[in-house]
Amino acid sequence: MVFDHSENQPFLDEDSKKTSLEYHPALYKTSPTNSWLINALAIIAVTSTLGNILWAFYNIRTLSKPLNNEKSLYAGLERDVPTPFRDDMIFSPNNRSLSDAAWDNWVVDPGIVALPHDWVKENMLPRAQKWPWDGDKGVYLLNGFHNLHCLQLLRKTIISAAEGRGIEDEHYLAKGLEHNLHCIESLRQDAMCHADDTPRYSGYSKKQASGVMQTRMCRSWDKLEAWARDHTACYRDVGRDVEGFPMIEKFKFCPPGYVFSATGSPIAPWDTGSGISHPGDE
């Protein structure tokens, strides 16, 4: 049998070929302007991707880098909280209503603790005044809480001066200027004692500040608060404006759920004193 080519039509006839992309090569061409734009966008995308990869790689290296992660001497805190350097807008003065509330939320009172004399001796700490409710414990102020107290005071002083008001200080133990200078000196000593050697990168920041969003490993403030709560002295700085206010009344503000236990006294804080205040009173 002879194969008849005339009976087999091509897949595309002549008219179809005219509409085929095969016969419109101009459709595959790109104008010089579009070509430049596509190349520019591609370069930007690649650069952005590489930048993100490098930044992620840096943070992974920072977080995985072996640290001298010795526990803190007294509360046993580890540096296990990744924390970036940043300008936290909640605590900045740009929105005073928000920042004032944020700063006022920090109070020094929870940092006043009652520690057993035996534990103090083992840790080679100086002996402190006795806690009113247990003669075997002394009263101490944790340094981190003192630092925050000083920052609060200095912030109020700076804002007061910026608004044309004088130095205001409600603290009954020191005059305003003396208290501020004490806090500045205390923070200076603390910074030099810790001698933080973290290299903060320079440049590449819109704010022209060093170390923006650079990650470091910090201790947990929440864990410090929990440790302080476990050793609470039930203290609150009340009665400043009351002449002759009994000091013992300041030690009657135990946190909710506090269970009193003492080796040097069988009497709970709320069963003693003049009864001016009671545990948990606001």
Residue pairs with C-beta under 8 A, 6 or more apart in sequence:
12 20
17 23
21 27
21 28
30 38
59 82
59 215
62 215
62 216
63 82
63 215
63 217
67 79
67 217
69 78
69 79
69 80
69 217
71 77
71 78
72 78
72 219
73 123
74 123
75 223
75 224
75 227
76 227
77 219
77 220
77 223
77 224
77 227
78 219
79 217
79 218
79 219
80 217
80 219
80 220
81 217
81 218
81 219
81 220
82 215
82 216
82 217
82 218
83 215
83 216
83 217
83 218
84 213
84 214
84 215
84 216
85 200
85 211
85 212
85 213
85 214
85 216
86 212
86 213
87 207
87 209
87 212
89 95
89 98
90 98
90 99
90 102
91 99
91 102
91 103
92 99
93 99
93 159
103 152
103 155
104 152
106 148
106 149
106 152
108 141
108 145
108 146
108 148
108 149
108 237
109 235
109 236
109 237
109 253
110 145
110 225
110 228
110 229
110 232
110 255
111 141
111 142
111 144
111 145
111 146
111 228
112 139
112 140
112 141
112 142
112 145
112 232
112 233
112 235
113 139
113 140
113 141
113 142
113 228
113 231
113 232
113 233
114 131
114 133
114 134
114 137
114 138
114 139
114 140
114 231
114 232
114 233
114 234
115 125
115 128
115 137
115 138
115 140
115 231
116 136
116 137
116 263
117 127
117 136
117 137
117 138
118 136
120 126
120 127
120 128
120 138
121 127
125 140
127 138
128 138
128 139
128 140
129 138
129 139
130 137
130 138
130 139
131 137
131 138
131 139
131 233
131 251
132 247
132 248
132 251
132 269
132 272
133 234
133 251
133 260
133 262
133 265
133 267
133 268
133 269
133 272
134 262
134 263
134 264
134 265
135 264
135 265
136 262
136 263
136 264
137 262
137 264
139 233
139 235
142 224
142 228
143 190
144 221
144 224
145 228
146 186
147 186
147 187
147 190
149 183
150 182
150 183
150 184
150 186
150 187
151 183
151 187
153 169
153 171
153 179
153 180
153 183
154 180
154 183
154 184
156 168
157 167
157 168
157 169
157 176
157 180
160 166
160 167
160 168
161 167
166 176
167 176
167 177
167 180
168 176
169 175
169 176
169 179
169 180
170 240
171 179
172 240
173 179
174 182
198 211
198 214
198 216
200 210
200 211
200 214
201 210
201 211
201 214
202 210
205 212
229 255
232 254
232 255
232 258
233 251
234 251
234 252
234 253
234 254
234 255
234 258
234 269
234 279
235 250
235 251
235 253
236 250
236 252
236 253
237 250
238 245
238 249
238 250
238 253
238 277
239 245
239 246
239 249
239 250
239 276
246 273
246 274
246 276
248 272
248 273
248 274
249 273
249 274
249 276
249 277
251 269
252 269
252 270
252 273
252 277
252 278
252 279
252 281
253 277
253 279
253 280
253 281
254 260
254 269
254 270
254 279
254 280
255 280
256 280
258 279
260 268
260 269
269 279
270 278
270 279
